[in-house]
């Protein structure tokens, strides 16, 4: 049976970085989760580049389950 989002090892809530955003995501690895966050940031927030400062904030907001 495939793992559900709640079974994944890493989790993030965008609201921790962008208050008011309801996006959440989970992945097995931090790298996979960072890609999902980058895709979300580009599509929803219009961010075409993830700066080192933003990447650090995202990594700090990632939780392990």
C-alpha positions, 0 to 999 in steps of 0.5 A: 500500500502506498504511503500517505502524506501523513506517513512521510518522514518530512513535513512543512507548512508554508504558513510558517514562512508565508503567513496566511498560506494554507499549503502543506506538504510532506515527503520522504526526504528533505530534498524531495520536500524542498522541490515541492516547496520550490514548485509551490513558491513559483506557482503560488507566490511567484518566486522564481528563485529560492535565495540562500536566505529563503532556503535556510528559512524553509529548512528551519521550518521542516519538521520530522515525523 
